[in-house]
Amino acid sequence: MGKGEMKVQNRRHSRDTEPYSGWQILWKMGMPLLYVLAFLSGIVGIICNGIISHYWSHLPTPMCFLYSRTPSTIGFTSFGSAVANCHWVTYGGTVGVILLFLCALLYFIKVRSRDDPGMFLYLLLICVILATIFLLAVSCTLAEGMRVTCASMGINSANNKGESCYDKLEKRVQQYSLPVSTASMVQAAMYSFWGSTVFSAFIAWFHLALYFRSF
């Protein structure tokens, strides 16, 4: 066996036995599972928010349940904000999930299968950071929008005291007999989007750590 072959084997052995060696650690930390959980959570959030936004946008007075600033002297018909707010949550979440899916393809096809991923690792890092930003923006929009709506309904004299924010939200459209529960859909969308954001942030953190270790 030549000296060149011995050097190559020694490098491979040192790389494989390195305590924090790249791809094996990512695999053992459940990287495939993180991608699946982030993707599925985002899909659930998109579906839930998309369904309820569709029904609210087709009311006699189209509106979004987010960012409502209804004062105490105004009735039900003026409730809500522009439908675009709800559409942003749905379509912004869709962009984030699509980016996440592209990240997963890039990781499993190009990055994970190579000993030296090079430029593919850099592209993956950009992709997953963009996906995380989109999902975080959507989650914050939904959370802040509901906070404003709940605060407005809390000071509205037309609402009964002792009821939760989501109970009051249901009352706003009860006369239209929607086939789905607004409260359930909004809560499911919020939990799902935040879950997808957290999983995506973990993925971004692992890839970022791996990127700096590659130097």
Protein Blocks (a to p, Z undefined) as FASTA:
>chain_A
ZZklmmmmmmmmmmmmpmklcklmmmmnommmmmmmmmmmmmmmmmmmmmmmmmmmmgfb
acdfehiacdfkbcfklgccdfklmmmmmmmmmmmmmmmmmmmmmmmmmmmmpfblolmm
mmmmmmmmmmmmmmmmmmmmmmmmmmmmmmmmmmpmkbcghiafklmmmmmmmmnopabd
fklmmmmmmmmmmmmmmmmmmmmmmmmmmmmmmZZ
